[in-house]
Amino acid sequence: MSRSQVTGKEFVLRCVFNDVSNMNDNDMRFGTVEEYFNVPWIFQIQRNNGNLGIYLRCTNLKDQEMWSIFSELELKLVSVYSDTRDQKCKIDMCFGHDSGKFYSSYGWSEFISWNELETSFMEAGSITVEARVLINKSIGFYTPKLMDFDEKMMEYSDIVVLVNGQRFYLLKKFLAFHSTFFESLFLGGFYEAKLAEVPLYDIDVDDFQKFLEVLYGFPVINDNTVEGILLLADMYQTPLVSELCEDFLIQTTGKTYRKKLQMAIKFNLENLKQFCISMIKSPFDLRSMIPSDISSIDHSTLAALFTKSLTLMK
């Protein structure tokens, strides 16, 4: 799966480490902190007894609180020759608290031998590493529910939506009014329209709870929830929710412009994108706003950034 084919609550973190050829045994290097779903992540590499160790660290500041991120983790060392020669390792991993222990990072101390690294993965002393993280479940990040969609809503509902084993009692036409996805699903002649219970896959149950609360008018969009809500608004084609999230990101300063631009690109938020670009006042601003993975930037945004760079040169 390519980096562009990111589905569900998933992200790809990519980092280029320079001057790796001059690392001595036990030397460590760290990448740049990147935020995804309001959690900071960072790469770490280490030269270790003739091998290269690669680690992904979750630098969440809630170290003393009970939080957990259950995920599928893939670490990859990108070959200088072809994709087919990339070195990969995969594992199911819990960051945070799990079974009475706390895990802030995971990786492999002997990811690849140093000789093979220099032969097939190093170019001009630099290497490229990549992490793909699929979040299956997160605990301890969101505030309590502001509205219940459980059995108490049964008599007011005409459909049950099942997300990771949890039932949401909802109204088809309410969802269809706001979402072209649900309009097609429930009113477009699909077999799901005849079912009493419809499962939704590859989404987080807490994100879906907050997504519904936004639809019902509750003020739950904040720095902690906005990316997860936007993900579902984009998946389920819900313009109202996308616009509310976009307005929040434009009007608040809790996230960096770099992060806001990254979300604007990912979720096609044109007003937010133009706002971020308008905040570039210097070459430093421009450099700090560009995502670490240039390939994630669409052509129109690249053109806008290039045009902005020309104005800064005048």
C-alpha positions as CSV (number, residue, x, y, z in Angstrom):
1,M,0.0,0.0,0.0
2,S,1.4,3.4,-1.0
3,R,1.6,6.4,1.3
4,S,-1.3,7.9,-0.5
5,Q,-3.5,4.9,0.3
6,V,-4.0,5.7,3.9
7,T,-7.4,4.4,5.3
8,G,-9.1,4.6,8.6
9,K,-7.4,6.1,11.7
10,E,-4.0,5.6,10.2
11,F,-1.0,7.8,9.4
12,V,2.4,7.6,7.8
13,L,5.4,9.2,9.3
14,R,8.5,9.7,7.2
15,C,11.9,11.0,8.2
16,V,15.3,11.5,6.5
17,F,18.3,11.2,8.7
18,N,21.5,12.9,7.4
19,D,25.1,12.2,8.2
20,V,24.3,8.7,9.4
21,S,27.6,7.4,8.0
22,N,29.5,9.2,10.7
23,M,27.6,7.7,13.6
24,N,29.7,5.8,16.1
25,D,28.6,2.8,18.2
26,N,25.8,3.7,20.6
27,D,25.2,7.1,18.9
28,M,21.5,8.1,18.8
29,R,19.6,10.5,16.5
30,F,16.1,11.8,16.7
31,G,13.8,13.0,14.0
32,T,11.3,15.9,14.2
33,V,8.2,15.5,16.4
34,E,5.0,15.1,14.3
35,E,1.5,15.2,15.6
36,Y,-1.2,12.8,14.5
37,F,-4.6,12.6,16.3
38,N,-3.3,15.0,18.9
39,V,-0.5,12.7,19.9
40,P,3.2,13.6,19.3
41,W,5.4,11.0,17.6
42,I,9.1,10.9,16.8
43,F,11.6,8.6,15.2
44,Q,14.8,7.4,17.0
45,I,17.7,5.6,15.4
46,Q,20.8,4.1,17.1
47,R,24.0,2.5,15.9
48,N,24.1,-0.7,18.0
49,N,27.0,-3.2,17.9
50,G,27.3,-3.4,14.1
51,N,23.5,-2.9,13.5
52,L,21.0,-0.1,13.1
53,G,18.2,0.2,15.6
54,I,15.0,1.9,14.5
55,Y,12.3,3.0,17.0
56,L,9.0,5.0,17.0
57,R,8.4,6.9,20.2
58,C,5.1,8.2,21.4
59,T,5.9,11.3,23.3
60,N,2.5,11.9,24.8
61,L,2.7,14.2,27.8
62,K,0.1,12.3,29.8
63,D,2.7,9.9,31.1
64,Q,1.1,9.7,34.5
65,E,-2.5,9.2,33.2
66,M,-4.1,6.0,32.1
67,W,-4.0,6.2,28.4
68,S,-3.5,3.5,25.7
69,I,-3.2,3.4,22.0
70,F,-3.7,-0.1,20.5
71,S,-2.2,-0.1,17.0
72,E,-0.7,-2.0,14.2
73,L,2.9,-0.7,13.6
74,E,5.0,-1.1,10.5
75,L,8.6,0.3,10.4
76,K,10.3,0.5,7.1
77,L,13.8,1.4,5.9
78,V,13.5,2.7,2.3
79,S,15.9,1.2,-0.2
80,V,17.8,3.5,-2.5
81,Y,17.2,1.0,-5.4
82,S,13.5,0.1,-5.5
83,D,10.4,-0.4,-3.3
84,T,10.7,-4.1,-3.6
85,R,14.0,-4.0,-1.6
86,D,12.6,-1.9,1.3
87,Q,13.3,-3.5,4.7
88,K,10.1,-3.9,6.8
89,C,9.1,-5.1,10.3
90,K,5.5,-5.3,11.6
91,I,3.9,-5.9,15.0
92,D,0.7,-5.3,16.9
93,M,1.6,-2.7,19.6
94,C,0.1,-0.9,22.5
95,F,1.6,2.5,23.3
96,G,0.9,3.7,26.8
97,H,-0.5,1.5,29.5
98,D,-1.1,-2.2,28.9
99,S,-1.3,-5.1,31.4
100,G,0.2,-3.0,34.2
101,K,3.2,-1.7,32.2
102,F,3.9,1.5,30.4
103,Y,5.3,1.6,26.8
104,S,6.4,4.8,25.3
105,S,8.3,3.4,22.2
106,Y,8.8,0.3,20.2
107,G,11.3,-0.8,17.6
108,W,14.0,-3.2,16.7
109,S,17.6,-2.8,18.1
110,E,18.9,-5.0,15.2
111,F,16.7,-3.8,12.4
112,I,19.4,-4.2,9.8
113,S,23.2,-4.8,9.8
114,W,25.3,-1.7,9.4
115,N,27.1,-3.3,6.4
116,E,23.8,-3.9,4.6
117,L,22.6,-0.4,5.5
118,E,25.6,1.2,3.8
119,T,25.3,-1.1,0.8
120,S,21.6,-0.8,0.0
121,F,20.0,1.9,2.0
122,M,22.4,4.8,2.5
123,E,22.9,7.5,-0.1
124,A,25.4,10.3,0.5
125,G,25.4,9.4,4.2
126,S,21.6,9.7,4.5
127,I,18.8,7.2,5.1
128,T,15.0,7.4,5.0
129,V,12.8,5.6,7.5
130,E,9.0,5.4,7.5
131,A,6.4,4.3,10.0
132,R,2.8,3.3,9.2
133,V,0.5,3.3,12.3
134,L,-3.0,2.0,12.2
135,I,-4.8,3.0,15.4
136,N,-7.4,0.3,16.3
137,K,-8.4,1.6,19.7
138,S,-7.5,4.5,22.0
139,I,-8.3,4.9,25.7
140,G,-8.1,7.9,28.0
141,F,-8.0,10.7,25.5
142,Y,-11.6,12.0,25.2
143,T,-13.9,13.7,27.6
144,P,-17.1,11.9,28.8
145,K,-20.1,11.6,26.5
146,L,-22.4,14.5,26.2
147,M,-25.2,12.5,24.6
148,D,-26.1,8.8,24.9
149,F,-27.0,6.8,21.8
150,D,-27.5,3.5,23.7
151,E,-30.6,1.5,24.4
152,K,-32.3,4.5,26.0
153,M,-32.7,5.9,22.5
154,M,-34.2,2.7,21.1
155,E,-37.8,4.0,20.8
156,Y,-36.6,7.1,19.0
157,S,-34.4,5.3,16.4
158,D,-35.0,3.2,13.3
159,I,-31.5,1.9,12.8
160,V,-28.7,0.4,14.9
161,V,-25.1,1.3,13.8
162,L,-22.5,-1.1,15.1
163,V,-19.0,0.2,15.7
164,N,-16.4,-2.1,17.3
165,G,-19.1,-4.0,19.2
166,Q,-20.9,-0.9,20.5
167,R,-24.4,-0.2,19.3
168,F,-25.6,3.3,18.4
169,Y,-29.4,3.8,18.1
170,L,-29.9,6.4,15.4
171,L,-32.3,7.8,12.8
172,K,-31.7,7.0,9.1
173,K,-33.1,10.2,7.7
174,F,-31.2,12.4,10.2
175,L,-27.9,10.8,9.1
176,A,-28.9,10.9,5.4
177,F,-29.8,14.6,5.6
178,H,-26.2,15.5,6.7
179,S,-24.2,12.8,4.9
180,T,-24.3,11.7,1.3
181,F,-22.6,8.5,2.4
182,F,-25.5,7.6,4.7
183,E,-28.0,8.9,2.2
184,S,-26.8,6.4,-0.3
185,L,-26.4,3.7,2.3
186,F,-29.9,4.0,3.8
187,L,-32.0,5.6,1.1
188,G,-30.2,4.5,-2.1
189,G,-31.5,1.0,-2.5
190,F,-28.5,-0.8,-0.9
191,Y,-29.3,-4.0,1.0
192,E,-28.2,-2.2,4.3
193,A,-31.4,-0.2,4.1
194,K,-33.3,-3.3,4.9
195,L,-31.1,-4.3,7.9
196,A,-32.0,-3.6,11.5
197,E,-28.3,-3.3,12.4
198,V,-25.5,-2.0,10.1
199,P,-21.8,-2.3,10.9
200,L,-19.3,0.4,10.2
201,Y,-15.6,-0.7,9.8
202,D,-12.2,0.8,10.3
203,I,-13.3,3.7,12.6
204,D,-12.7,4.5,16.3
205,V,-15.8,4.2,18.5
206,D,-14.9,7.4,20.4
207,D,-14.4,9.3,17.2
208,F,-17.9,8.2,16.0
209,Q,-19.4,9.3,19.3
210,K,-17.9,12.8,19.0
211,F,-18.9,12.9,15.3
212,L,-22.5,12.3,16.3
213,E,-22.3,14.8,19.1
214,V,-21.2,17.5,16.6
215,L,-24.2,16.6,14.3
216,Y,-26.5,17.0,17.3
217,G,-25.1,20.5,18.1
218,F,-22.8,19.8,21.0
219,P,-19.5,21.9,21.3
220,V,-17.1,19.0,21.3
221,I,-14.6,20.1,18.7
222,N,-11.3,20.9,20.3
223,D,-7.6,20.3,19.8
224,N,-8.0,16.7,21.1
225,T,-10.9,15.7,19.0
226,V,-10.8,17.7,15.8
227,E,-8.6,15.3,13.7
228,G,-10.6,12.2,14.5
229,I,-13.9,14.0,13.8
230,L,-12.5,15.4,10.5
231,L,-11.5,11.9,9.5
232,L,-15.1,10.7,9.8
233,A,-16.6,13.8,8.3
234,D,-14.4,13.2,5.2
235,M,-15.1,9.5,5.1
236,Y,-18.9,10.0,5.4
237,Q,-19.1,13.1,3.3
238,T,-20.6,15.4,5.9
239,P,-20.0,19.0,4.9
240,L,-21.5,20.6,8.0
241,V,-19.0,18.7,10.3
242,S,-16.1,19.5,8.0
243,E,-17.0,23.2,7.9
244,L,-17.3,23.4,11.7
245,C,-13.9,21.7,12.2
246,E,-12.4,24.0,9.5
247,D,-13.7,27.1,11.3
248,F,-12.3,25.8,14.6
249,L,-8.9,25.4,13.1
250,I,-8.9,28.8,11.5
251,Q,-10.0,30.6,14.6
252,T,-7.8,28.9,17.2
253,T,-4.1,28.7,17.7
254,G,-3.7,25.4,19.6
255,K,-2.1,23.6,16.7
256,T,0.9,24.7,14.6
257,Y,0.3,26.1,11.1
258,R,2.3,23.1,9.8
259,K,-0.2,20.7,11.4
260,K,-3.1,22.8,10.2
261,L,-1.8,22.8,6.6
262,Q,-1.3,19.0,6.8
263,M,-4.9,18.5,7.8
264,A,-6.1,21.0,5.1
265,I,-4.3,19.0,2.5
266,K,-5.5,15.6,3.8
267,F,-9.2,16.6,4.2
268,N,-9.5,19.1,1.3
269,L,-10.1,22.1,3.4
270,E,-9.5,24.9,1.0
271,N,-10.3,27.9,3.3
272,L,-7.9,26.5,5.9
273,K,-5.2,25.9,3.3
274,Q,-5.5,29.5,2.1
275,F,-5.4,30.8,5.7
276,C,-2.2,28.9,6.5
277,I,-0.5,30.1,3.4
278,S,-1.5,33.7,4.2
279,M,0.3,33.4,7.5
280,I,3.6,32.8,5.8
281,K,5.5,36.1,6.3
282,S,9.1,35.0,5.9
283,P,11.3,32.2,4.4
284,F,11.5,30.7,7.9
285,D,7.7,30.5,8.1
286,L,7.7,28.8,4.7
287,R,10.3,26.2,5.7
288,S,8.6,25.5,9.1
289,M,5.2,24.9,7.4
290,I,6.2,22.4,4.8
291,P,5.4,18.8,5.8
292,S,8.3,16.4,6.3
293,D,7.0,14.2,3.5
294,I,6.9,16.4,0.4
295,S,5.1,13.7,-1.6
296,S,2.0,14.2,0.6
297,I,1.5,17.7,-0.8
298,D,-0.9,18.0,-3.8
299,H,0.0,19.9,-6.9
300,S,-2.3,22.9,-6.2
301,T,-0.8,23.4,-2.8
302,L,2.7,23.1,-4.1
303,A,1.9,25.7,-6.7
304,A,0.5,28.0,-4.0
305,L,3.6,27.5,-1.8
306,F,5.9,28.2,-4.8
307,T,4.0,31.4,-5.6
308,K,4.3,32.5,-2.0
309,S,8.0,31.8,-2.0
310,L,8.4,34.1,-5.1
311,T,6.6,36.9,-3.3
312,L,9.0,36.6,-0.3
313,M,11.9,37.1,-2.7
314,K,10.8,40.5,-3.8
